[in-house]
């Protein structure tokens, strides 16, 4: 299985740098069985069935991009930092320019926030901040900027609007440095309408890491190693998913992060168990889904692990046809783009997930 099997040509004009407004007015490509139709996210109320269960990732994106100064004697250097993940003491982070920072030096980001560099490697560093808990969160919110994906950040800087746009309406647990972007399409009114229809909602937590944007560098994709991300499926969430399956409802994660987490927590028979820890599950064609019956997700980068995941769910030829339809129809791609609802089985066929 070659990396080139997951490549396609995408016109730059289809890369979204701002989301649809209102959120629910993003377009929605519905691929069910062999059929494709065009809709909008607000049409989910008519598309989904009573008893279906959407699985939502309630992680909260932190403003992980920081701009500070390092003093060395009388010399000052401007340093840009992007937090990657918490470690035993502080955070692992990227820094630009990394060569201008040494272990033991202090980077000052604001009057309320500074950090000591406790370690540095050839690619990143470790920061021990001068505050913790609620004080750290407040200082970070004041000093930091939202960590937009590279393909947006290359086109424009993050601004105050991104603090709302790049956060889901059900974000609860801080820790992500990238958004679960399929969930950005929901607002409170749509969630309420879905519940009134009989669609049920379950929340899980997976703190999306910056590794989600790392390119695949091996030609044999089966040898790629995924980055690990921390997640939790509570006992309540597991029970809700199991009850929905037992009643014949479809389990439809919103976003690849929620999908990867519930597949990590699923036993071979499809039962979901409570689970907490780091997952590095890698889903590519040939994977047998244990609990997932469908997926709502945005349109992904060529040659990415997420293209491999949706190809595993729908089949490689099928996903190529879906993406060709999206490109021909001018769907908007990537984090702030439009969405797809991928249902491998037709409306009159039982789930094989």
Order of alpha helices (4+ residues) and beta strands (2+ residues): beta-beta-alpha-beta-beta-beta-beta-beta-beta-beta-beta-alpha-alpha-alpha-beta-alpha-beta-beta-alpha-beta-alpha-beta-beta-alpha-alpha-beta
